Amino acid sequence: MPHVTQYRQADVPIRVRADGDTATAILATSSPVGRGGYMEVLTIDRDAIDLSRQPFPLLLGHKADDVPVGIVTDVRIQDDQLIGTLQFGDSERSQEALKDVRAGVLRSISIGYKVHQTNEQYGQTVVTKWELLEASLVAIPADSRARITQIRSEENPMTTEKYTGR
């Protein structure tokens, strides 16, 4: 399989922390995602994911030619999910993106990644080795479980339930 950048989106809540312009987000899960004729499953464990490029750029809509709106740090595996801390920059564009996250306008995450190894299991392509390249704030996710998990700021504390409407 050629090394092509893949994208996977998810719609799970993002949490903005009170200690600054940061948020917590589920970046990826092992939920199957349609890839135009086949289903793909990402393996979420330490042996499968190359996180060596950390910190990762935080983009808007995978626009790699634009200046990032922040970075993604503290990427970790928790409850079979890839979790990261989104740190927004100080630029006007970055702060506008943060405002949209706080308002619930931008609440979905998509990752860009490079596939290194796969195998077929039960009619699905399981990605067993992959490299995280970036994370993006997006409007329409593919992975329905990757999104911002909670909004919290000094001015506007919101819990997950209030943010997601669940």
GIHUKA-V505822 format. One record per residue. OMEGA is omega in whole degrees, 0 to 359 (NA if undefined). D_CENTER is the distance of its C-alpha to the mean C-alpha in whole Angstrom. Layout:
# GIHUKA-V505822
{{OMEGA D_CENTER} {OMEGA D_CENTER}}
This chain:
# GIHUKA-V505822
{{179 24} {180 23} {181 20} {177 18} {177 15} {177 13} {180 10} {182 8} {180 7} {182 7} {175 9} {189 9} {173 10} {177 9} {173 12} {185 14} {180 17} {186 20} {178 21} {183 19} {178 17} {178 14} {174 11} {182 10} {168 6} {183 6} {183 3} {175 6} {177 9} {177 13} {178 13} {180 15} {178 14} {182 17} {178 18} {178 21} {176 23} {178 22} {180 19} {177 16} {175 15} {173 13} {181 15} {171 13} {186 16} {181 17} {185 19} {191 17} {174 14} {180 15} {188 13} {180 16} {182 15} {4 14} {183 13} {176 11} {172 11} {185 9} {170 10} {176 11} {177 11} {180 11} {184 14} {179 15} {175 19} {176 18} {179 18} {175 14} {179 14} {177 13} {176 11} {182 9} {176 11} {180 13} {187 10} {176 12} {181 13} {179 14} {179 15} {176 14} {174 10} {185 8} {176 8} {176 7} {179 10} {177 9} {182 13} {180 14} {182 17} {182 20} {178 21} {180 22} {179 19} {180 17} {174 18} {178 19} {178 15} {177 15} {179 18} {175 16} {180 13} {180 16} {181 18} {178 16} {174 16} {181 12} {181 10} {182 8} {173 4} {178 5} {170 5} {184 9} {179 11} {179 14} {178 16} {182 19} {178 21} {166 21} {181 24} {177 25} {176 25} {178 26} {179 26} {173 22} {180 20} {179 19} {186 17} {175 18} {180 18} {185 15} {177 13} {181 10} {182 11} {172 8} {181 5} {169 6} {184 7} {179 9} {185 12} {183 12} {171 10} {178 11} {187 10} {182 11} {181 10} {179 6} {178 7} {188 8} {180 11} {176 14} {178 15} {174 18} {180 20} {182 24} {190 25} {178 23} {178 22} {178 20} {180 19} {183 17} {180 20} {183 21} {186 17} {181 16} {181 20} {NA 20}}
